[in-house]
């Protein structure tokens, strides 16, 4: 790739990161006891659009033992409770180039250490990143930091690479040490996202699905399904929320696309022991001697 072309691409990642930072700062002020989850998700998603980006995926608002993939349903009336541990995971893309970041808000004020465990793990991981670092070295630092804080890393959730219109590209960035590491190189863009818990350290799928993506285009015959397929093509394979879709006969159309193998589902992931979960996430560009954090004001 030409140097100039590479810089243009990296600048799109950086622009997505700047929008994400502003929206994240706004949403942190909004998450309070009694506030509606739907209002918060809409604040994030419309805020991204108002600033010239597009949501790379629906705003995830996962609470307590939920670790990921929770997002409000259409007309959702759920509000935050006084003791919620809230994970807000948001993504912005510009022309398909994605910035991905998450923060945890502890509304009770009683789980500061749990929140700090994932934040510290993220910071320690960022410190060792440079051209040539392996994903197993990153996983080891994340896992050890969380354990030193007295918690468990969630072993079956991980960070990931980012590619154009691909919010979960290889390589996997594990939250524990593992054998088959991949060597990262300068200008790779990755998201690092440690999860800490006071439970067993594993998530399981719950039955709830509000997020989908287009897995594979296939011809469909049912009129409703064809219409829905037309509506979801515009996300170009990125995840979307059920509440973003035209609601008329939606369940029927979704079922049809699902059974044809066209849709991927993202069920809500919960900690297996109902442990509380905290999460911290940044997107970084790997550099020769470090990395550039595109989702933080302090980029290095
Ligand atoms: Co991510």
Boltz pocket constraint, residues with backbone or C-beta under 6 A from the ligand:
constraints:
  - pocket:
      binder: B
      contacts: [[A, 100], [A, 101], [A, 158], [A, 159], [A, 160], [A, 167], [A, 191], [A, 193], [A, 281]]
      max_distance: 6.0
